[in-house]
């Protein structure tokens, strides 16, 4: 199943598999050096490479047992498939459209046959890599053939992951190895007694969030009929919004004064990653900035994102009569950002 020169992405087909040799300086993962990550191109009717953005390529990955690269389907089948991400079962419900009730949402997701494991997790094997430049083929990205990967429907939660990395960087290799150790080798906290309880609570929070959002959506619809409009949420204040209130509650739950801003931020983004999209992500970052400013644990990267989030958020309010109120609210955060000084 070969078509054209595999040095060019335009010739890649679903099942085309490439070997990337593991050569990392990360002390934790040096033990894997010499082995290979095998990346198999994935596409279906919902997840496929957009011709406008050919840099984004979707894959599943396997890892070799040693320095041997498989040459047959039988050899390939014996290798372990990497679980890129494991999350609470209710993540399958995604974000609910405003006009749909929670019951209708659950009914609409019945086609998703994926089942949680005994830890309450469902797994995503698909990830996305950002590969530049458009036509250049990196020598370390070695084409080894076209192989099938067959996964029972109930074992894989197919969603577009947010994994974006440049090819052959330490980040690319290390993130896959981290996923392998966390989920395949079960070294993550998700597999501890405490982790299982946290997953159960997370599943409950997702459902509570959906019901709260449903109530909030009804309020918004009612106000829209009355001739009032808000970009999202029910008012111009930062916490006049279900997402903001939810992220705030998670912040309060996991805050630890003994942790650094980076540690807190990593934990927060793990717990609320479903909101890191184009629109909800703005609210997410505004709340994280606000909370970490208050405890003097802001990170340089989040400070920069804070300014961008303020700018992006105001664009959603430009056509409303509540723009001035929203701007006044965000100007308070901006002034705090301007005055913030990092400890040396």
C-alpha positions, 0 to 999 in steps of 0.5 A: 500500500505504497503511493508516491515518495513518503518523504512528502506528507502529501503522499502519506496514507492511513496506516503509513508507519514511521520509526523515530529513534529515541535519543533523549537527554532526559534522565528519566527516559534515557533508559529507552534510548536506542528503542523506537517510537513507531508512528502510524498515520490515522484518519477517519471521517471525523479526524483527518488532515485538513488540506489547508493545514497539512502541518497537522498530522494525526497518529497512533504510536507503538514502542519497540522492545529493543532496537529491532524495527518490525518488518511484518504485520505480525511483528508489528502486532506484538508491540505495545500501543501507547495510551496517549491520554486517560481521562474520566469517563464523562469526558466523552460527553464533551461540551453541550450545545446550549439548546440541548438538555443534559438528558438529550446530550447523554442520549446523543452520545450513546453511539460512543461505545467506549467503556471505562476500565476499573480505574474509571478511565477511558483512553485516547490513543490518537494525537496530533503532531505539528510537522514543519516545513511543509515538504521537507522530510526529516531523515530521522522520520523513517518510513517502514511500511503500511500497518493496520492497528485494530482496537475494539471500539469500547477500548478507545475514546476517539477525540482530537487531542491537543498534543502539538509538537515539532518533530524530533524535539525532546518535547515530542519524544518525552511527552510520548514516553511520559504517556507510556509510563503514566498510562501503560505502565500505570505509574500515574497517580490515577492508579492510586487509591487517591487517584481513583477517588479523584477520578470519581469526583471529576466524573461527578464535577463534569455532570454537575457542570453540565447541569449548571450550564444547562440552567445558565443557558436557559437564563441566557436564552431568556435574557436574549428573548428580552433583548439582552445579550452577553457574550457568554455567561450571564453578566460582565463580571469575571465570575458571572460565568459557569466555566469561571466558577468551575475553574475557580472551585478547582483552584480552591480545591487543589491549592497548596501554599507549599507548591510553586506557581508552575506546580499549581498551574500544571495541576490546574491545567490537568484538571480543567484541560477540557476548557482549553479551546478557542473560546472557553480557553480565554475564560480559563486563563483569565481565572488562572491569572486572577487566582495566581495573582492573588497568591503571588504565584504567577508564572511568566508564561501565564502572565503573557497569556493573561494579556492575550486573554484580556485582549481576546476576551474583549473582542467578544464584548465589542458589539454589546452594550456591556463592553465598558463594564467588561473592560472595567473588570478586565482593566483591574486584572491588567493593572495587577499584571502590570505591577506584578513582580516575580521573585528572584 
